[in-house]
Amino acid sequence: MDKICIRGGKPLNGSIQIGGAKNAALPLMTASLLTEETLTLSNLPHLADITTLANLLVQLGVSLHMDGGNGNGGHAGRVLSLTARDIASTVAPYDLVRKMRASVLVLGPLVARAGKARVSLPGGCAIGTRPVDLHLKGLQQLGAAIELSEGYIEAVAPHGLSGAEIVFPLVSVGATENLMMAATLARGETVLSNAAREPEVIDLAHCLVAMGADIDGIGTDTLRIRGVSRLHGAQHAVIPDRIETGTFAMAAAITGGDVELVGARSDLMTAALDALRGAGAAVTATDKGIRVQRSNGPLVGTDVMTEPFPGFPTDLQAQMMALLTTAEGASMITETIFENRFMHVPELRRMGANINLHGPSAMVRGVRKLTGAPVMATDLRASVSLVLAGLAAEGETVVNRVYHLDRGYERLEEKLAACGADIERVREANA
């Protein structure tokens, strides 16, 4: 099993190309199930989760054609064409879905297009329960019959779906995406109230409109979808990854560096950039993206609360905590989205961090320095927070179980090393 070894204390300087957003690319790929024509996605990141979903879509009958990369040595994003001319299977098996919970996003498109779906209950994450009940209740309101049997969701709508008014009791990105896709082929109008407003949801909506969907209210918490009889093919570029952007921005700040994030969009992550500024980093727009510096003194403590977009994203909470472990003073981080998202805390403590947990909040008191140590990754974002801590720590940090990283970060160690980090991936002989 691979490890990442980091010898910290080196400021990052240079530029990093930001890839396409994983959390936008996954639902966009499942949207290909809604039409028999070809959907072509550009700026697609090369990640383990993308490969997992691609394998699932092939089992369902989607033919894939990868056109490689464009520019930057082939690393500026791939172009993938997906054609679901015929749905060969409506079963999403456990062995694929367990690896990644986003696989449940095939549910809505399959029921809408084929009238039925059998999808394994999802796995792929240890940060909380993240139930799919909102997906299922919404599909029932659209007219699908739902049963749970032997670990699978059985959804049937032999006469098609019909529009409905659906009010989400809480904001859910996945449920908004699944039901928006399903509603594009339903009879009549569907209204999704208290819908998620994340940039990845907006990106999916724009792609669906390009495919012929009729959607109003994009970017608001109320989506109106008037169903159409069929969708057609389209070409769509995946938005840049705001979580990768935030991660590298925090890496620049924690090391006292100066990094330009090429291709990044500040409008996708205002709250995260405001938090960085509050901690003492300088963040400025450039003609290529965003520049992040910390050359005007130490980091300072600041308080952060995760919230649905446009609030501070839960997927940057662990990275922000790593940053604040070395800030002067105290910081309070409150997690309101997932109940299990402090699993990185014991590992950061192993490196000398002073963190005390109080229910959904973490009190972080900055220390003068972190010390390198062997640490264990527990999930995707926790794992990268340990890399950030290692970049700032004295001595060597070894991050184990880095397969979590590969789910969401493309060529992480290469990008960091190109900016001066002393970092390498060590491949075990028996891996």
Helices and strands as residue ranges (DSSP letters): E 3-7, E 13-17, H 22-30, G 31-34, E 38-44, H 48-60, E 63-69, G 72-74, E 78-83, E 91-92, H 94-97, G 101-106, H 107-114, E 116-120, H 133-141, E 145-149, E 152-156, E 165-167, H 173-183, E 189-193, H 199-210, E 214-216, E 222-226, E 234-237, H 242-254, E 258-262, G 266-268, H 270-278, E 282-285, E 289-293, E 304-305, G 314-316, H 317-324, E 330-334, H 345-350, E 354-358, E 361-365, E 374-376, H 380-392, E 396-400, H 403-406, H 412-417, E 422-426
